[in-house]
Amino acid sequence: MMQGNTSLVDDLVVHFVNHTPQLIDRFEVSLNAGDWNALFGATQRLMSSFRLLQQTEAIDLLNALNEQQVQIMTVTERSQLCQQLRVAVEEFA
């Protein structure tokens, strides 16, 4: 990742750590509300953030979501998914 440009990488990490939790919060609200359009937008923004820092596990979790799966997820499953995303962010804090 961006070898030799530690300043840029540091800035990306700081931005990621400071802003991605808010995106996860929006994602969680949309997920719990069953708002597919808002959820799609939040998912795309999260995937972009995770892609910048090559967080493939988080990207895979988000890529696996589809409307049918979201509709049958339990409250616990939704909470666990969001917690997994938060842990991926905390690894950089």
C-alpha positions in Angstrom: 0.0 0.0 0.0 1.4 3.4 -1.1 5.0 2.4 -0.3 7.3 5.2 0.6 4.6 7.8 1.4 4.1 7.3 5.1 2.6 10.8 5.6 -0.2 9.9 3.2 -0.7 6.5 4.8 -0.8 8.1 8.2 -3.4 10.7 7.0 -5.5 7.9 5.5 -5.4 5.9 8.7 -6.4 8.9 10.9 -9.3 9.7 8.5 -10.3 6.0 8.5 -10.3 5.7 12.3 -12.1 9.1 12.9 -14.8 8.8 10.2 -15.5 5.1 9.6 -17.3 4.5 13.0 -19.8 7.2 12.0 -20.4 5.3 8.7 -20.9 2.1 10.7 -23.4 3.8 12.9 -25.4 4.9 9.7 -25.1 1.4 8.3 -26.5 0.0 11.6 -29.4 2.4 11.7 -30.3 1.5 8.1 -29.8 -2.2 8.7 -32.1 -2.1 11.8 -34.7 0.0 9.9 -34.7 -2.3 6.9 -34.1 0.8 4.7 -32.5 -1.0 1.7 -31.7 2.2 -0.2 -29.9 3.8 2.7 -28.2 0.5 3.6 -26.9 0.2 0.0 -25.4 3.7 0.2 -23.8 3.1 3.6 -22.4 -0.2 2.4 -20.8 1.3 -0.6 -19.2 4.0 1.5 -17.9 1.5 4.0 -16.5 -0.7 1.3 -14.6 2.2 -0.1 -13.2 3.0 3.3 -12.2 -0.6 4.0 -10.7 -1.0 0.5 -8.3 1.9 1.1 -6.8 0.1 4.0 -7.1 -3.4 2.4 -9.4 -4.8 5.0 -10.6 -7.7 2.9 -12.5 -9.5 5.8 -14.7 -6.4 6.3 -15.2 -6.1 2.5 -16.1 -9.7 2.3 -18.7 -9.3 5.1 -20.3 -6.4 3.2 -20.1 -8.0 -0.2 -22.0 -11.0 1.2 -25.1 -9.0 2.1 -28.1 -9.1 -0.1 -31.7 -7.9 0.5 -33.1 -11.3 1.3 -30.3 -12.0 3.8 -30.8 -8.6 5.5 -34.5 -9.2 5.9 -34.0 -12.5 7.7 -31.1 -11.4 10.0 -31.9 -11.4 13.7 -31.1 -8.4 15.9 -28.2 -10.4 17.3 -26.8 -11.1 13.9 -27.1 -7.5 12.8 -25.4 -6.4 16.0 -22.6 -8.9 15.5 -22.0 -7.8 12.0 -21.7 -4.2 13.0 -19.4 -5.2 15.9 -17.1 -7.1 13.5 -16.9 -3.9 11.3 -16.0 -1.8 14.4 -13.3 -4.3 15.4 -11.8 -3.9 11.9 -11.6 -0.2 12.5 -10.2 -0.5 16.0 -7.3 -2.5 14.7 -5.9 0.8 13.3 -6.6 2.9 16.3 
